[in-house]
Amino acid sequence: MKNLEQVSKLFQDPESTKVVSTISKEGQLHTIVAGSVMVVDDNTLAVAEVFMNTSSANLTDTSKVALLAVKGMESYLVNASVQARLTDGPLFQAVAEKFAAMGMEIKAIWTFSVDKIYDESAGPNGGKQIF
């Protein structure tokens, strides 16, 4: 992700906790834990829409999202913008198959363009913008 290997690694770690925050057009913040956050490429993150009713409405209205990955003392925050809401295509099909194997159905895949990345790890670089 933006050539930041440590950030990409943490977002792809199945043991890290991923959090997605959105904001409504009225300015109301909404935050969820979303295990389906994935790295698509150096510029793109994605999340599967399963039960994301409020988050999806917010993304439709404001197109801004913050994604946080945390494991132990390591943490990175990505501020991003909506690229698309996919309901078909290769990425959608691949993720839908993985979820189907777990007995779950996805509604869509939201893709996001990375705008900024912050190191939110506990330590002297906490809060420092790294992209």
C-alpha positions in Angstrom: 0.0 0.0 0.0 1.7 3.2 -1.3 4.9 1.2 -1.0 4.5 1.0 2.8 5.1 -2.7 3.3 4.5 -2.6 7.1 1.1 -0.9 6.6 0.0 -3.4 4.0 1.2 -6.3 6.1 -0.9 -5.2 9.1 -4.0 -4.7 7.1 -3.6 -8.2 5.6 -2.9 -9.9 8.9 -5.9 -12.0 9.9 -5.1 -11.5 13.6 -5.2 -7.7 13.4 -8.4 -5.8 14.3 -9.7 -3.6 11.5 -12.0 -0.7 12.1 -14.0 1.3 9.6 -15.3 4.8 10.4 -17.7 6.8 8.2 -19.6 10.0 8.6 -23.2 10.9 7.7 -24.1 14.0 5.7 -25.3 15.4 9.1 -21.9 14.9 10.5 -22.7 11.9 12.7 -19.7 9.5 13.1 -20.2 5.8 12.8 -17.6 3.1 13.5 -17.6 -0.7 13.0 -15.2 -3.6 13.3 -14.9 -5.1 9.8 -12.8 -8.2 9.4 -13.2 -8.1 5.6 -10.9 -5.0 5.1 -8.5 -6.0 2.3 -5.6 -4.6 0.4 -6.3 -4.6 -3.3 -3.1 -2.8 -4.5 -0.7 0.0 -3.4 -3.5 2.6 -3.9 -6.6 0.7 -3.0 -8.3 -0.8 0.1 -11.6 -2.6 0.0 -14.3 -3.9 2.4 -17.1 -6.4 1.9 -20.6 -5.1 2.6 -22.4 -7.7 4.7 -24.3 -5.9 7.4 -23.0 -2.4 6.8 -26.4 -0.6 6.5 -25.4 2.7 8.2 -21.8 2.6 6.9 -23.0 2.0 3.3 -25.5 4.9 3.5 -22.7 7.2 4.9 -20.3 6.1 2.1 -22.9 6.8 -0.5 -23.6 10.3 1.0 -20.1 11.5 1.9 -17.6 9.2 0.2 -15.0 9.5 2.9 -13.8 6.7 5.2 -11.1 6.1 7.8 -9.7 2.5 8.1 -7.6 1.5 11.1 -5.7 -1.7 11.6 -4.4 -2.6 15.1 -2.3 -5.5 16.5 -0.6 -5.1 19.8 1.2 -1.8 19.9 1.3 -1.4 16.1 -1.5 0.6 14.4 -2.0 2.4 11.1 -4.8 4.7 10.0 -5.7 5.2 6.4 -7.9 8.1 5.3 -9.5 7.2 2.0 -12.2 8.1 -0.6 -14.8 5.9 -2.2 -13.8 4.6 -5.7 -16.7 2.3 -6.3 -19.4 0.0 -4.9 -19.0 -3.3 -6.8 -21.8 -5.8 -7.2 -20.1 -7.9 -9.9 -16.7 -8.5 -11.5 -13.6 -10.5 -10.5 -13.0 -8.9 -7.1 -16.7 -9.2 -6.1 -16.8 -12.9 -7.3 -13.6 -13.9 -5.5 -14.7 -12.3 -2.2 -18.3 -13.6 -2.5 -16.9 -17.2 -2.9 -14.8 -16.8 0.3 -17.8 -15.6 2.2 -20.1 -18.2 0.8 -17.7 -20.9 2.1 -18.3 -19.4 5.6 -22.1 -19.4 5.1 -22.4 -15.7 4.5 -23.5 -13.6 1.6 -22.1 -10.2 0.6 -24.1 -7.4 -0.9 -21.2 -5.5 -2.5 -17.5 -4.7 -2.3 -16.6 -1.0 -1.5 -13.2 0.1 -2.9 -11.3 3.1 -1.6 -8.5 5.3 -2.9 -5.8 5.9 -0.3 -5.5 9.6 0.5 -3.3 9.7 3.6 -1.7 7.2 6.0 -0.8 7.8 9.6 1.4 5.8 12.0 -0.9 5.4 15.0 1.4 2.9 16.8 2.2 3.5 20.5 5.6 5.3 20.4 7.3 8.4 19.3 5.9 8.3 15.7 2.3 8.0 16.9 0.1 10.4 14.9 2.8 11.0 12.3 1.6 11.2 8.7 3.7 8.7 6.7 1.9 9.2 3.3 
